[in-house]
């Protein structure tokens, strides 16, 4: 616990090819972790690997909502590492529209990717996390899981669920020496939010609501993930760390 690094740690990150997930894999790798990231596009995964150029970085292409793929991930980790120290559930989607306009397929897809798949992946990897002896699960939630952020009801539902899942598992799995926390970002500059943030009226409203008077950078979310991944944070579990530039501390 004397060093602020992730040397000799094995980390798995879902949705690691772009946005916050890409910032996370870079941060964990820079701190010395051996990282496996998951994303659906094999060609893009290879581009990420070559761009970062870290021999400790690995990738698997697939959809985390698919049970067979989750089993493949589990087998890869077991065969190559034998344990798992860090799991970051970052993969997520959103469909923004009024609630009455969602089809069942649309909101089920949001819930499957954002909530059900992380829960199933966590369960699949539990034996390998337990073998770590000091594992850390970090679930990427959202401020929308705690308050209305005008992002669509199913997205908020899914993120509220992942926050509560983090609390429940933290209590249930403490005896297995597995910590579980959530991180809730406010609006962050990523490819997924580029369309929304390009709306100048919407951006102005977000900035006016934020004491820091700006949206977040993806590296700022990644830094919070890295801290929770470290043994330095060994007494922090069951928490929802809000990274929001002060937005939820102000009513204006």
PyMOL commands that set and color helices and strands:
alter all, ss='L'
color gray80, all
select helices_A, chain A and resi 19-30+42-52+67-80+99-101+104-132+143-145+153-176+191-197+200-209+218-229+231-233+247-249
alter helices_A, ss='H'
color red, helices_A
select strands_A, chain A and resi 10-14+34-39+57-61+86-89+135-140+178-185+240-243
alter strands_A, ss='S'
color yellow, strands_A
deselect
rebuild
show_as cartoon
